[in-house]
Amino acid sequence: MKAVSKDRQRTVHVISLSEPSSSVNKESKLPNDLPTLLLNLHNILLKKSQDNDEIDSNICQYIGSIRSKILELTNLIQPTEIFDILQATLKTYINELLSIKTCPNIISSNSFQTIFHSLISIEIQLDLSSIFENNPLYARTVFYRSFDLLSLPLINDFLNDKYPNELFSHLIFIFCTIINYIYSTSGNIVFKKNDLQNLVSNMRLLIEYVDKNKQNSNETYIPIINSILIVFWTLADKTILVPTIIETKCPNYVLKWISMQDLSLDIQRICMHILYNIARHDQGAETLNNANGINILKEFQQRVLQPNKDNNIELYRELRLFYCMTLSLLTEPKENQEDLNNLRQILDQLMQLIIGGGQSIDNRYEGFHVSEPIVVLTKLCVHDKILKYVLNESSIKNMKAKSRIDFFCELLIKFRGALVNDNDLDQLSLTALFNILWSISFHDEYSEELKSNSKFLITVKSLANDHEETLGDQYVSKHMSSILKAANGILWNLDENNPARTVRTTAIPEIKKAFQSDINITNQTRVMVSYSHADKEFCHQLVQALQKDIRLHIWVDFVYCFTEDLWEEIGEAIEQSNVILFLMSKDYQDSKSCRQEVMYAKDSLKKRFIPIYIKKDFVATSWLGVRIVGPQYIRFGKKSFDDTIKELIKLIVEDKNQQESDKNKITKPSTTSPSIIENKPIDNTNNQTKSTEDNHIKSNRKSSKKPVEQWTKEDIVQWFDDNYIHQELIDLYDFRHGIDLLLYGQCLQPDWQIEYNAISERYEQKYNTKLYRDQFVRFVSAIHRLQPSNRKLCIIS
């Protein structure tokens, strides 16, 4: 959010620093007599001494002549020419006149300082806001020229508290004037990522000045502090500049200030805006998290917001909103009802901001551009429970569309033309909307409404096919995919007649070539690697290790795809593979592209896959967790990388051999004697014997009823046997009483997969073999049925 009036619009143009206007490197030429007057006055002052430090008639005459020449500038036609002369004169005034140390009484006198006041009187007559808004190239010129003024030695001395005391109030006025130039111009420039790189030292000096004087009892410091902070607020609103702002140490200072109990609430309000703008960038969020930002924000909430939770004045409503939005950008909400309950209010506010902004002419509502709440919502809506709350339950008002889904579709259509103009916020809105609608399209209960909206589908298809329309130098967060990828993802999820959804018997040439190398490919296992691009470094390392084994043929997009948007090629690779490796991490679980790959491999094609945890502390939940139950997994981080690779290769090869062995055991149907066909393995003597023995044992048991709480060791062993749980688990756990089982079942309830990770280590250490997930799932399921809420009486037979 930028630090301007919520009703103000802006015109933006991309300006390349490689093509600066002539004013950047060449100052406007002053009228011949004005520079001469300034130079002459400079020379006169140099001859003065502290013993003769009075304004004489000669100096008065020069001051009057300079003021007259300044006032004559109004006769010029071009406002930009007038302002060029004003800034050039201001530079001379600061550098050549105020910097003279031999006559402090003269330069601190009101008569002398009327030169500066004359400059301001002319500036006031210029409509600078309109000039900068209608001429972004000129705004860029003034922006950098103003930073040049901040670099003057006297201004640097002022910021370092080395100025003459008699000039203090005058320098404050001059400094705030320069800062206002920076603020007024920055809102009309579309910056590129390195545009502030040469200004880091200047900006750091400004931040340090605020830190030194933030609690100064002298009220004259208040406008300086506020002016500096508002500049940082405005610049941080340009998300692409956040990495440079991080270099100024601004995030660390702002977190420090917001944690201070005795700091002005007005200053902390501006700090909250700065933190929010910084958190909108992935690097900014990481910096704030590394600086303990989440805990500092929560302490602020407890200290300031919680005691005023019922105070509905605008200040506290604003602080509550920005606190929630910033925290949402910094945290990863869990998939549980408690977190959803905590988020309900912010989700309602976000939806209302989106509706208000989306239905307005200028796409703004309550000071926000619609892109801002949409981007926050996009991150939150990767979680299914949050998405469904937003679409089904969120509290909103004054929405004109017939449903929330219809509203998002209409808003996407509204921003359809964003790629052909230079408005970075409109482009960001379009990207975020595509990502939200992609998340929505994964759910069957919403797909029909999306498919019935013909205008929406036409818009998505047109952008999916338009490869020429790309974003300019605009920052897009890592939790969002490109428009092209999201558009194709939506079509894939919705269009049942999409040719790409039909499993083809003939692969496209590139995939055929990938899986038909010049060595004996038929004897190789075709392995496709599915990963999040946030984990590409690990993926490269993994692929290089797997490629050393000649039994494996590896397909990965960075080898066989030349763009990240070729979903059809990825789909073909999944179809042609013998096994797919899911490189699972938090980024993988949050990625809609990865979700699409998993669903196609497992849900649609029933492909063999191996879940691979690339970090030892990650546990899959939500849509990913429910899809990986069963198969044995691999986890990196507990053993050396090389040892884990060996385990992975062994699992890939052994599983393939087992599959081929199982296929050979299956009876082929007879076409001549269908009456004797049996749907069972040919070589199943052992299975039949075991089944017969099990039935015999069960049939000979005497049925008896006993509450679980009264079970003995013998009853527990019988329960393990009745549920076909491996004998090794009985020995490993060594439960003695039924209550032990019930209490252990409660420990499994929060997340049984965490316990599986722990028990599988014990299992492998004791038996020197893997505990397969499906074996443990059988145990978890059985113990779940023992819980009081899931049974009336458990029978021991």
N, C-alpha and C positions, 0 to 999 in steps of 0.2 A: 504494500500500500504506500502510495507516495504522499509526501507532506504538502498537499495542496487542498484547496476547497473541493468538496465532493462534486460540485456542479461544473467544475472547470474541465473543458475538453482540451485536447492537444492534437496538433498536427505533427506527424513524425516523418522524417526522411532519413534514409541511410546515407551517411556522409563518410567517405573514405578519407582517412588521414593521409593517404598517399596522394590525394589531390586537394591540398589545403587552399583556402582562399588567399588572395594576395595579402589580406590583412594579417595573416598569421605570422608571416616572416617580415612584413614590411609595415611599419607604423605609418599612419596617415601623416602627411606633412602639415605642420602647424602654419598658420598665417605668419608671414615673414616678421611682422612686428611683435607678435606675442612671444615667440621663442626668444627674440632679442631682449624684450622686457624682462623675461624670466632670468635670462643669463646675466643681464646687468644687475638685477636685484641680488642674485647669488653672489656676484663679485663684491657688491657693496657690503653684504653681510659678512663676508669673509674678512673684511678689513676691520670689522667691529671687534671690540674686546669686552670682557666682563666689566671693565672699568668705564666703558663707554657704551653701555647696553641700553640705549634708549632709542625710540623711534623719532627720527628727525624729519624735517620737511621733505627731504629728498626721498626717503623711504616711503613716506606717505604718498608722495606724488607717484612713485612707481606702483604702489599697491592700488591706487585709484586707477591708473592707466591699465593695469592688468585686469582689474575687475571690469572695466569698460569693454575691453577687447573680448572678454569672456561673454558678456551680455550681448555683444554684437553677433555671436554665433547663431542666434535665432534667425538671422537673415539668410542663413544657408537653407537650401531647399531639402536636401536629403537628410533625414534623421540619423541614418547610420554614419554619415560624415560628421555630423555634430557630435555624436557620442564617441567616435574615434578620437576627435580632438579633446573632448573632455577627459577620456582615459589617459591620453598621452600627457595632458597637462597635469593630471593627478599624479602620474608617475614622476614627472619633474618636480612637482611640489613636494612629494615625499622624499625623493632621493637627493634633490639639490638644494632644497630650502630648509625643510624641517630637520634634516640631518646635521645641519651646522651647529656645532656645540659652543661656539664662542659668544653667542648672544642669546641665551635662554630667555631673557625677559622679552625680547622683541618677538621671537617666534611663538611664545606662549601668550602673547597679547591678543585681545579680541580683534583689534584692528588688523593685525597681520593675518589672522585666521579667517577673515572675511573673504580671502581668496578662495579657500575651500568651500565656504558657504555659497559663493557665487557659482561654483561648479555644480553644486547640488541644486541650486535654484533653476538652472537650465535643464538639468537632468529630469527634474520633476515634470517639466513641460513635455517631455518625450514619453510616449506610450511604449515603454520598453517591453512590457509583456506581449503586446501585439507584434512588435518588431521581432522578438525572438520566436514567437509562435509561427509567424508567417515566413520567417527566413532562418531555418535551422542551420544553414551553413554559416550565417553570421553569428548565430547563437554559439556555435562551436568555437568560432574565432574569439568571441568575448570570454567564453569559459576559460580557455587556456591563457588568454591575456590577463585575466583576473588572478589566476594562480601565479603568473609572473609578478604581479603586484605583491602577492603574499610573500614572495621570495626576496623582496627588497630588504636590505640589511636592517633598516629601522623597524620594519614590521617583524622581522625575526627577533630583534632585540626586545620588542614589545612582548612577543610570545614567550620569551625567556626571562621576562621580568628585569630587563636591563635598560629600560627606557628612562628618560628624565622625568621625575615626578610631576613637574609642571606641565608636561604634555599628556598626562594620563587620560583625562577626559576627552581631549581632542583625538588622541589615537584610538580610543574606543569607538568614536564616531566614524573615523576613517576605516577602521577594521571592519565594523559591521556593514559599512557601505560595500566594501569589497566582497565580503561573504554573501551579501544579498545579490551581487552580480552572479556569483557562482550558483546560488540557489535558483535564481530566475532563469538562467540559461539551461541548467542541467535537465529540467523537465521537458525540454524540446529537442533533445538530441538522442538518437539511437546509437548507443555506444557499442564498440567492439571490445572483445575481452581484454585486450592489452592497452586500452586507451588511457588508463590511469597509472600505468606502470612507472612512468617517469615522475609521478607526483606522490609516490609513497612516502618519501621523507617529509614533504610538506604536510600531508594528511596526518602522519604520525605526530608531528609537532602540534597540530591542532588538538588531537586526542589527549596528548600529554598536558596541554594547557587546561583542558576541561578537568582533567584529573586533579590538577594542582589547585584549582579554584572552585570546584563544585560546591564546596561548603563555605565559601568566603562570606563573611558577614556583611561585606560591602555590597549593597544592592546594585551598584553600577555594573557588577559582574554578571548579573542575571541575563541581560540581553545578549552578552557575548556568548555565554554558555549555551543558551537556547539556540542562537544563530548557528553555532558550530554543529550542535547535535542535529538540527533540522537538515543541514547539508548532508550529514552522514545518513540520515533517514532517507532523504531523497535519492542519494547515490546508491544506497543498498537496495532501493526499489528496482533498480536496473540489475536484475539477477545475474546477468553475465559479468558484472563488475565485482561480485562478491569475493571471488578468489583474491583479487587485488586488495579489497578492503580487509580481508583476513590478515594480509601482510602488515597492515598498519597497527595490528594488535587491538583493533576496535572491539571484536567479540569479547575478548578477555576483560577489557576495561568495562564494557557495558554490563557484563555479568557481575563484576565487582560492585558496580554502582547500584544495581538493582537489589543487591543483597544488603544494602546499608539501611538501617532502620531510620536514621535521622536525615535522610536525603529528601529533598522536595519531591512531592508526589507528581508535580508537573514534569520534573526531569525524569522521574521513573516511568511516566507515561510515554515520553519520547523514547526512552530506552526499550520499552516493550515493543514499540513499533520497529525499532532497529533490529531487535532480536528476531522478530517475525520475518522481516525481509531477508535477514541472513539465513534463517532456517529454510527458506524456500529453495536454496541451492544445496545439493548433496554435500559439497565440500564444507559449506557453512554449517550444515547440521552436524557433520562429523566433528568439526572444530568445537562447536558448542557442547556436544556430548563429551568430548575429551576434556573439556574444561568444567565438567560436573554441572552442565547447564540444566539438566532435568531436575536434579535435587535443589538447585538454586531457585528454579521457577516454582517448585512445589513449596519451598519455604516462603517465597513471596506470596503464594496463594494462601498459605496458612496465616501469614502475618498481616496481609493487606486485604485480600479478597474475602476470605472466610468471615472475618468479623463484620464485613459489609455486604454479605450475600443477599440481604433483603433491601439494600440501598439501590434504588433504580435511577439515580441521577446519571446523566450521560457519561461522566467520567468512569464510574465503576462498571457500567454496562460495557463500555469500550474496553476497559482493562480485562474484564472477564472473557470477552470474546477473543481478544488477542492472546491471552494466556492459553486458552483452549486450542486455538489454531496453531500456536507455536509448539505447544506440547504434542499435538497430533503429528506435526512434521518431524519431531525429534524422536518420538517413541514408536515402537512396533506393537500395536494393540493385539492382545492374545485373542484366540478364538474361544471365548467363554462368555457366559451371560453377565458376569460381574462387570467385565470391561464394557460390554455393550450398554449396560445400565449407566455407567459413568459417562458414556459418550452421547447419550440421547440428546441432551441439551445442545451440545455443540453441533450434532448432526442436524437438529432442527434449525439452528441458526444458519448453518452453511446452506441448507436447502432454501431458506428464505432469502438469503443473499443472492443465491443463484437465480431464483425466480424473479426477484426484484430487478437484478441487473440484466437478466436475459430478456425481460419484457420492456426494458427502457430503451429509448432511442440511442443513447450514448453508451449503452452496456455497463452503466455504473449504478450502484445503489449503496447508499450510506457510506460513501467514500471509497468503496471497493470497485475495481473493475471485475467483471464477472469471472475473468480467468483465475483470480486469486482463490475464491472458495472452490471453484471447480478442481483446481490442482490439488488442494488439500483433500477433497472428497475422492479424487481419483486414487490417491494413496490408500485411503481407508477402505475403499470398496474392493480391494483385492480379497478382503475377508467376506465370506458369503453371508454371515449373520448380519454384518453391518450393511451390506448391500441390500439385503431383504428388508431390513428396518427402514432404510431410506426410501425404498420403493413402495412399501406397504403400510408403514406406520408413522413416518415422520410427520410432525405437526407443522403445517404450513397454511398460509392464507393467500387469497387473491391470485391464485394460479388460474390462468385462462384456459390452459390445455385440459383435455378430458382426463388425462392420467399423467403420472410422473414420467412414465416411459415415453408417452407422446410428447411431453414437454422437452425431454432431452433430444428426441428426434427432431423436433421443430427448431431447437436451438442449434443443432448441428447443421441443419439446412440453412439457417440464418447466416452462419459463418462460412458457408461453402466457398465464397470468393476470397477468403483470407489469404490464400497462397499467391494470389496475383497482385496483392498490394503490399505496402511496406509496413503495415501496422503489426508490430511484434506481439502485442497483447491479443489481437484477434487471431493470429496464427497459433499462439499458445492455447487459446480457448478451443480452437478446432482440434488440436492435438489431444488435449485433455478429454474433450467430449468423445472422440473416437475411442479412447482408452476406457472410459466409463461404459460406453455402449458395448464394447468388446466384452467387458466383465459381465454385463447383463446377458449377453447372447449365449453364455455358457449354461444358462438355466432354462430347462424345458418349459417351466411355467410362464416365462416371459417371451419365448421365441415366437409364438403365434402372433402376438401383438406386434412384434418387430417385423415379421414377414408380411403382415397385412398392411403395413404402411408403405405404399408404393413409392411415394416421393423420397422417403428415407432410403429405400433400397436403390433407387436410381442414383441418388447422391453418393452412396457408398460405392456402388459399382463404377461410377464415373471417376472417382478419386483412386479406386483400386487399379484402374487401367491407365491412369494418367501418370506416367513415370517421370514426366518432365517437371511437374510441379513439386518443388522441394523448398524446405524452409531455408531462409538465409542464415546469417550468423546469429541465431537465436538459441539461447540455452534451453534445453529440455532435460528434465530430471531423469535419473536412471530408472525410476519406477514407472516411467511411461515409455511406450514403444512408438515408433514412427507412424505417421498417418497411413502410409502404404501397408505396413505390416498389420496394423490394427484393422484396416479396411478389409484386407484379405482374410484376417482372422474372423471377423464378423460374418463375412460371406460363407466361410467354411462351416461355421457353427449353425448358420441358418438355412442355407440352400441345399436341400436334400438332393436336388437335381444337378448340383454342381459336379461336373465331370471329375474334378479332383477328389471327390469323396468316394467315387467308385473304385474299388480295389482292382487295379489293372493286371491283366495277365502278362502284359508286355511293358517292361519299364522303358522310360524315356532314354534316349541314347546315352546321356551323360551318366545316368545311374548304372546302366548296363556296363559302361566302360569302367566305372568305379569298382564294380563287383566282378569284373572279368579281367583280371590282370594276366600278364603273360606267364605266370607260374600256375601251378595246378590249383585253380580257384575252387574246384569241386571238393577238394579235401580241406579247404580252409573254412573256418567259422566266420561268417559275415557279421561283424559287430558294428552297430551304429551307436554313436555317443551323443546323448542329449544333455545339454548343459546351459547354464545361464551365462551370458556374456560377462557378467560381473566376476565370474570364476574362470575366465579364459586362461589365466596364467596356469592354474592348476590343471585345466583341461589339456593344455599344450604338453605339460609335463607327463600327464597320464598317457596321452596318445603316443608320445615318443617312446615311452616304456613298453607299451603294448605292441607297437610296430616291430619291435625286435624279435617277437615270437612269430615264426613263419607259419604257424598253424592258424593265425588270426589275420583277417583282412578288415581294416578299420575304416569306417566312413565317418567323417566329421565335417561340418559345414565349412570351416576355414580352409579345408583342403579342396573340397569339391564345389563349393558355392562361391560366387564372386560378389554376392550381396546378401545381407541378412534378411531380405524380404522375400526370398524365393521359397515360400512355404511348400509349393508343389514339389520341388526337388527334395525337401526334407521329408515330406509325406511318402514320396517314392522310395527314399532310402529306408524308412521304417518298414515299408512293405517288403523290401528285398532282403532285409536283415534276418539272421537267425536269432539274434539276441540284441536287446537294446540296453545300454547302460544309462541309468538315470543318475547324474552327478548332483546329489541333493544338498541344498543349503537353504538358508533363509531367502536368499535372492531367487533361487530356483522355485521355491514354493510361492513366492510373490509374483513370479513372471507368468503373464498370460500366454506367452509363446510356449513356455515349458509345459504349462497346463494343457495346452492344445496337443502337444506331442505325446504326453502321457496318456491322455484320453484316447487319442487315435491308436496308440500302440496297445494299450490294455483293454479299453472298453470296446473299441470297434474291431480290432484285428486279433485280439486275444494273444498277442505276441509274448514270447518269453522275455523276461526282463530281469535285471539285477539292480536293486537299489544300492547306491553307493553314497554313504555319508562322507563328505569331503572334510568335515570338521567334527571333532570328537564331541562337542557339546550341543550339536543341533539334533532335535527330535522332530520328525515330520508330524504335522497335525493337519486338520482341516481336510480339504479335498485330496491332498497328497497322502496324508496318513491313512485314509480309508482305502487307498488304491494299492498300497505296497504291503499290506498284510499278507503273510504267507511265505513268499520266497525268502531264501536266505540272503542276507545283505552283507555288504563289506563296509567297514568303517576305517577311514584313515585317521592317523593321529595317535593310536594306542601302540602300534608297533612301528618299526621303521618303514619308510616308503617302499623300499625294495621288497621287504618281507610281505607287505600288504599286496603289492603287485603280484607276487607269486601266488598268494591265496586267490586273488581275483582271476588270474589266468587259469588256475586249477579248477575253480568253480565254473568258468566259462566252458572249458574243454570237457570236464566231467559231466556237466549237465547236458551237453550236446550228445556225448556218448550214451548217457542214460536215456535220453529221448529216443535215439536211434535204436537202442536195445528194446525199449518199450514198444516201438513201432513194429519191430520184428516179432514180438510176442502176440500181436493182435491177429485174430483169425480173420481171413478174408472171406466175405460172404460167397456162398455157392449159388450159381445161377441156375443149377439143375435141381437142387433139393432144398428149397427154401424152408421146408418144414423142420429141418434139423439144425438150422442156424441158431447159435447161442451167442449172446452178447457178453462173452467172458473171455479172459485170456486162455490160450491153449495150455500153457504151462503154469497151471495155478493149483497144483497139488498141495503145495504148502499152505496156500491161502485157504483152500477148502478145509484142510486138516485143522488149521487154526480156528477157522470159523466154527467147525463142528465141535472142537474142544471148548470154545467159548460158550457155545449154546448149551453144551452138556453141563459145563460147570454151573451156568446160570440156572439151568432147569433143576439142578439138584440142590440149589441153595434154598434154605428155608426163609420165607419172607417174614420180616419182622419190622416193626416201626420203632424208631428211636430218634428223638430230637438231636440235631447236630451238636447242641451244647453238651450232650451226654456221650458223645463219641469217644471211644478209646483209640489207642494206636492201631488195634486190629480193625476197627471200623474204618479208620482213615485209609488203611492199606486196601481194604475192600472197595472203598469209594474210588480210589485211584484206578483200581482194576476195572471197575464197572464203567468208568469213563474213558477207558483205553489210554490212560496217561502213562508215559514211559516209566518203567521201573526205576531208571536212573534218577528221575526227579523225586521219587519217593525217598530214596536213600539220601539224596542231596538235601532235601528239606528236613526230614526226620521230625514231622509234626507228631505231637503226643496226645493232644486233646482237640476236640472239635472246635473249641473256642479259639485255638491257635489258627485254625483255618479261617474262621470268620474275621478275626482281627487282620490277618494277612490279606484277606479279600478287600477290606477297607483301605489298606495301604495301596492296593492296585488301582483303586478308583480314580485318583487324579489323572494319572497317565501310566498305564500298564507298560508302555514301551520303554520308559525309563528303567523300570524294574527288570524288564527283559534284558536290557543292555548289561545290567549288573549281574544278573543270575547266569547269563550266557558265559561271562568270564569265569565264574566259579565252575560252571559245567565243563568248560573246555580244559581248565586246569586239572580237574579231577579225572575226567574220562578221556582227555586228549582227543576230543572230537567236537564238532560243532553242535550246538543246540539249535535246531531249525525253528524258525519263527512259528510255523504252523503247529509244531508240537507244543510250544508254549501257549499259543492261542487256544488250543484245546483245553489246557489247564485253566487258563484265565476264564474261559467261557463256563467251565464246570463250576469253578469257585464262585463266579458271579451268580449262578443259579442257587447257591447256598444262602445268599444274603436274605435276611428276613423279609425285605420288600419284594423278593422274587420267588418266595415259596410259602406254602402253608405248613407242610411237614415233609421233611426229607426222609425217604424210605431207604433203609439199609436192608437189602435182601440177602 
